[in-house]
Amino acid sequence: MKDNCKEILPTIGQKVPPQRSVEFGEDALCKSYNASQNGFPEDIVYADTIDQIKDEIDLSAKKEYDKIQKRRRYLWVISEDKINIAYEALPSEAERGCICHTNVTGKKDAIIGGELWFLKENETYTLQINFSSGRYPIKKQVELTQKSPDEIISNVVALFKCVGYTNINLIQN
């Protein structure tokens, strides 16, 4: 990660252990992509419309994973020196059948995490992100740093921009 981007990390928060129990298969380190050095991963599964993303969020909230026609969601986790991104649909021995945030870290401490989608609409590429992570939640950083959620979100967006993602939208979960 570039030095000027590393300066943003302390403004987000500090490393914490996973904030929920880690079940069988949720601690195995999966293949992830270091977005801090390499920009966009290869072979991205793009969402074509914002409605596809919203449908996936709604079905996931209801735990109706089988109704999701094509998973487009990625997980992101910020650690002490990088942003890791992994395709959530990677197979896992976990009960859910796909990876979770602790698979991205190998059950190690991290600062914060969430979900993201790569949206390609009318030849415009946008990163759609949220802060939905039970293991590395924003509320833990609010508690530790006494910063507002908006300030932490702003600093996370600044970090994503610093490493090269120029079009970023926040999406509610």
C-alpha positions in Angstrom: 0.0 0.0 0.0 1.3 3.5 -0.9 2.5 5.5 2.1 -0.1 8.2 1.7 -2.8 5.5 1.8 -1.2 3.9 4.9 -1.7 7.3 6.7 -5.5 6.8 6.3 -5.6 3.5 8.2 -5.4 5.0 11.7 -8.3 7.3 10.9 -10.5 4.2 10.4 -9.7 2.4 13.6 -7.7 -0.4 15.1 -7.4 -4.1 14.6 -9.9 -6.2 16.5 -10.4 -10.0 16.7 -13.6 -11.4 15.0 -16.6 -10.1 17.0 -18.7 -13.2 16.5 -18.0 -16.9 17.0 -16.2 -18.6 14.1 -17.8 -21.9 13.2 -16.3 -24.9 11.4 -14.9 -24.0 8.0 -15.1 -20.2 8.6 -11.4 -19.9 9.6 -9.8 -21.5 6.6 -8.0 -18.8 4.6 -9.5 -18.4 1.1 -8.0 -16.9 -2.0 -8.4 -13.2 -1.9 -7.1 -10.2 -3.8 -4.9 -7.4 -2.4 -6.7 -4.4 -3.8 -4.2 -2.1 -2.2 -1.6 -3.0 -4.7 -3.3 -4.2 -7.8 -6.5 -2.3 -8.5 -9.4 -4.4 -9.8 -9.2 -8.2 -9.6 -9.4 -10.2 -12.8 -12.5 -12.2 -13.8 -14.9 -9.9 -12.0 -18.5 -11.0 -11.7 -20.3 -7.7 -12.5 -23.8 -6.6 -11.6 -25.6 -5.1 -14.5 -28.1 -3.0 -12.5 -28.5 -1.6 -9.0 -31.7 -3.6 -8.8 -29.7 -6.9 -9.1 -27.6 -5.8 -6.1 -30.7 -4.8 -4.0 -32.4 -8.2 -4.8 -29.3 -10.0 -3.6 -29.2 -8.0 -0.4 -32.9 -8.7 0.3 -32.7 -12.4 -0.4 -29.5 -12.7 1.8 -31.2 -10.8 4.6 -34.0 -13.4 4.5 -31.4 -16.2 4.3 -32.9 -17.3 1.0 -29.6 -17.9 -0.7 -31.0 -20.6 -3.0 -33.1 -17.9 -4.7 -30.1 -15.8 -5.7 -29.7 -16.5 -9.4 -26.1 -15.5 -9.7 -24.0 -14.3 -6.8 -22.2 -11.1 -7.5 -21.2 -10.1 -4.0 -17.7 -9.8 -2.8 -16.4 -9.4 0.7 -13.8 -6.7 1.7 -11.7 -6.5 4.8 -9.2 -3.8 5.8 -6.3 -5.1 7.8 -3.3 -3.2 9.1 -1.7 -2.8 5.6 -4.1 -3.7 2.9 -7.7 -4.1 1.6 -8.4 -7.7 0.7 -11.3 -8.6 -1.6 -12.7 -12.1 -2.1 -15.6 -13.4 -4.1 -18.2 -14.6 -1.6 -19.3 -17.5 -3.7 -16.0 -19.3 -3.3 -16.8 -22.8 -1.9 -16.3 -23.4 1.8 -16.8 -26.2 4.2 -18.8 -23.9 6.4 -22.5 -24.6 6.9 -23.4 -21.6 4.6 -21.4 -23.2 1.7 -19.6 -20.0 0.8 -16.9 -17.9 2.5 -17.3 -15.2 5.2 -15.1 -12.4 6.4 -13.0 -14.7 8.7 -12.1 -16.8 5.6 -10.6 -13.6 4.1 -8.4 -13.0 7.1 -7.8 -16.6 8.2 -9.5 -15.7 11.5 -6.9 -13.0 12.1 -7.6 -9.6 13.6 -8.7 -6.8 11.1 -10.0 -3.3 11.3 -13.3 -3.4 9.5 -15.2 -5.2 6.8 -18.2 -5.2 4.5 -19.6 -6.3 1.2 -19.1 -4.9 -2.3 -20.3 -5.3 -5.8 -18.7 -4.2 -9.0 -21.4 -2.5 -11.0 -21.1 -2.0 -14.8 -23.8 0.2 -16.1 -23.6 2.0 -19.4 -19.8 1.5 -19.6 -19.4 3.1 -16.2 -17.8 1.0 -13.5 -18.8 1.7 -9.9 -17.9 0.1 -6.6 -21.0 -0.4 -4.5 -20.0 -1.0 -0.8 -21.7 -1.5 2.5 -20.4 -2.2 6.0 -22.2 -5.5 6.6 -19.8 -7.6 8.6 -20.7 -9.4 11.8 -17.0 -10.3 12.4 -15.4 -6.9 11.7 -18.3 -4.4 12.2 -18.3 -0.7 12.0 -20.0 -0.4 15.4 -16.8 -1.8 17.1 -14.7 1.0 15.6 -17.3 3.5 16.7 -17.0 2.1 20.2 -13.2 2.0 20.2 -12.5 5.3 18.5 -15.5 7.4 19.6 -15.8 8.6 16.0 -19.2 8.8 14.3 -20.1 6.1 11.8 -20.2 8.8 9.1 -16.6 9.8 9.9 -15.4 6.2 9.7 -17.3 5.6 6.5 -15.8 8.7 5.0 -12.3 7.5 5.9 -12.9 4.0 4.4 -14.1 5.6 1.2 -11.0 7.8 1.2 -8.9 4.6 1.5 -10.6 2.9 -1.4 -10.1 6.0 -3.5 -6.5 6.3 -2.5 -5.8 2.7 -3.7 -7.4 3.5 -7.1 -11.2 3.0 -6.9 -12.6 6.3 -8.1 -16.3 5.7 -8.4 -17.7 4.5 -5.1 -21.3 4.5 -3.9 -22.6 3.4 -0.5 -25.4 1.0 -0.6 -27.7 0.3 2.4 -28.2 -3.2 3.6 
